[in-house]
């Protein structure tokens, strides 16, 4: 499970944030 800030970024920026993790 991604940290809350990555989940927040995904909510704001859309999917794909996990690719940077």
C-alpha positions as CSV (number, residue, x, y, z in Angstrom):
1,X,0.0,0.0,0.0
2,X,1.4,3.4,-1.0
3,X,2.0,6.0,1.7
4,X,-0.7,8.5,2.2
5,X,1.0,11.3,0.2
6,X,1.3,9.0,-2.8
7,X,-2.3,8.1,-2.5
8,X,-3.2,11.8,-2.2
9,X,-1.1,12.6,-5.2
10,X,-2.9,9.9,-7.2
11,X,-6.2,11.4,-6.1
12,X,-5.1,14.9,-7.3
13,X,-3.0,14.0,-10.3
14,X,-4.6,10.8,-11.4
15,X,-3.2,7.3,-11.8
16,X,0.5,6.8,-12.7
17,X,1.9,8.1,-9.4
18,X,2.8,4.6,-8.4
19,X,5.1,4.4,-11.4
20,X,7.4,6.9,-9.6
21,X,7.3,5.0,-6.3
